[in-house]
Amino acid sequence: MADESTQSIVVDAPPADVMAVIADFPAYPEWANAVKSTEVLDELEGGRAREVKFTLDAGPFKDVYTLAYDWAADGLRVDWHLVKGQMQKAQQGQYLLTPEGDRTRVTYTLSVQLAVPMIGLFRRKAEKMIMDIALKELKRRVEGA
């Protein structure tokens, strides 16, 4: 991924619990504040989502977009890329889960290319803000706080 941003957070739960929350797309609007709705468009055998449509409202940034997911067999990584979007030309991302005893380090990597040009510095700042909020909301959801 070119011009990607990466952040990590430690969650007080095993990787399977963290991945279960990441994979539960219908529940995103309950805990991910900017996500207004989700729709699983296609599933893999076993029930994991292959394609998901999101409606996002993050203040000045609103978008409806579809992401395609690739789930690692070991349950410790999920990658995704943009299939189509209104405001985005490209998006690539990854959650990597690293067990640390009874806890899990969640590393989130994201690269977004908007349809409208944006200075790289501002784009990276926006990516970091999105990731920071997403990781904190994920941690709160998994830990049940």
C-alpha positions in Angstrom: 0.0 0.0 0.0 1.5 3.3 -1.0 1.3 6.2 1.5 -0.3 4.1 4.2 -0.8 5.0 7.8 -0.5 2.5 10.7 -1.6 2.5 14.3 -1.9 -0.1 17.1 -3.8 -0.6 20.3 -3.8 -3.4 22.9 -7.2 -4.9 23.7 -7.8 -7.0 26.9 -9.2 -10.0 25.0 -8.0 -12.9 23.0 -7.6 -12.6 19.2 -10.7 -14.7 18.5 -12.9 -12.2 20.4 -11.4 -9.2 18.6 -11.8 -10.8 15.2 -15.4 -11.7 16.0 -16.2 -8.0 16.6 -14.3 -7.0 13.4 -16.3 -9.6 11.4 -19.7 -8.7 12.7 -20.5 -6.1 10.1 -24.2 -5.8 10.9 -23.3 -4.6 14.4 -21.0 -1.8 13.2 -23.6 1.0 13.4 -24.1 0.1 17.1 -20.5 0.9 18.0 -18.6 2.6 15.1 -20.1 6.2 15.3 -19.4 7.2 11.7 -20.9 4.0 10.3 -24.6 4.7 9.7 -25.5 1.4 8.0 -23.9 -1.8 6.6 -25.1 -4.5 4.2 -23.3 -7.8 3.6 -23.5 -8.2 -0.1 -21.7 -11.5 -0.5 -20.5 -14.2 2.0 -17.8 -16.9 1.9 -18.5 -20.5 2.9 -18.5 -20.4 6.7 -20.4 -17.1 6.9 -17.6 -14.5 6.7 -18.4 -11.5 4.6 -16.7 -11.3 1.2 -18.2 -7.9 0.2 -19.8 -5.2 2.5 -21.5 -2.0 1.6 -21.0 0.9 4.1 -22.8 4.2 4.5 -20.5 6.5 6.3 -21.2 10.0 7.9 -18.1 11.4 9.5 -19.0 15.1 9.5 -17.6 16.7 6.4 -16.8 13.2 4.9 -19.8 11.3 3.8 -19.6 8.2 1.5 -21.4 5.1 0.4 -18.8 2.4 -0.6 -18.2 -1.3 -0.9 -15.2 -3.2 0.4 -14.0 -6.7 -0.5 -12.4 -8.8 2.3 -9.7 -11.5 2.4 -9.7 -13.4 5.7 -6.4 -15.2 6.8 -7.0 -18.8 7.6 -5.2 -18.4 11.0 -7.8 -15.8 12.1 -5.2 -13.2 12.9 -5.4 -11.0 9.8 -8.0 -9.5 7.5 -7.2 -7.4 4.4 -9.7 -5.4 2.4 -9.8 -3.2 -0.7 -12.3 -0.8 -2.3 -14.7 -2.3 -4.9 -16.6 1.0 -5.5 -17.2 4.3 -3.7 -18.6 7.7 -4.3 -15.9 9.8 -2.5 -13.0 7.3 -2.7 -11.0 6.2 -5.7 -9.1 3.6 -3.7 -8.9 2.1 -0.2 -6.7 -0.7 1.1 -6.6 -1.8 4.7 -5.6 -4.5 7.2 -6.2 -5.5 10.7 -3.4 -7.6 12.1 -3.9 -9.3 15.5 -0.9 -10.3 17.6 -1.5 -12.3 20.8 0.3 -10.8 23.9 -0.6 -13.2 26.7 -4.3 -12.7 27.5 -4.4 -9.6 25.4 -4.2 -8.8 21.7 -2.3 -6.1 19.9 -4.5 -4.8 17.0 -2.5 -3.1 14.2 -4.6 -1.2 11.7 -3.1 -0.2 8.4 -5.0 2.1 6.0 -4.5 3.8 2.7 -7.3 5.9 1.2 -7.3 7.8 -2.1 -10.2 10.3 -2.4 -11.9 11.1 -5.7 -11.2 14.8 -5.0 -7.5 15.7 -4.7 -6.3 16.3 -1.1 -2.8 17.4 0.0 -0.9 14.3 1.3 -0.3 15.8 4.7 -4.1 16.4 5.2 -5.0 12.9 3.9 -2.5 11.2 6.3 -3.9 13.3 9.2 -7.4 12.3 8.3 -6.4 8.6 8.0 -4.7 8.8 11.4 -7.8 10.3 13.0 -10.1 7.7 11.4 -7.8 4.9 12.6 -7.5 6.4 16.1 -11.3 6.6 16.5 -11.8 3.1 15.0 -9.3 1.4 17.2 -10.7 3.1 20.4 -14.2 2.2 19.4 -13.2 -1.4 18.6 -11.4 -1.7 22.0 -14.4 -0.4 23.8 -16.7 -2.8 22.0 -14.6 -5.9 22.5 -13.9 -5.1 26.2 -17.6 -4.4 26.8 -16.9 -1.0 28.4 
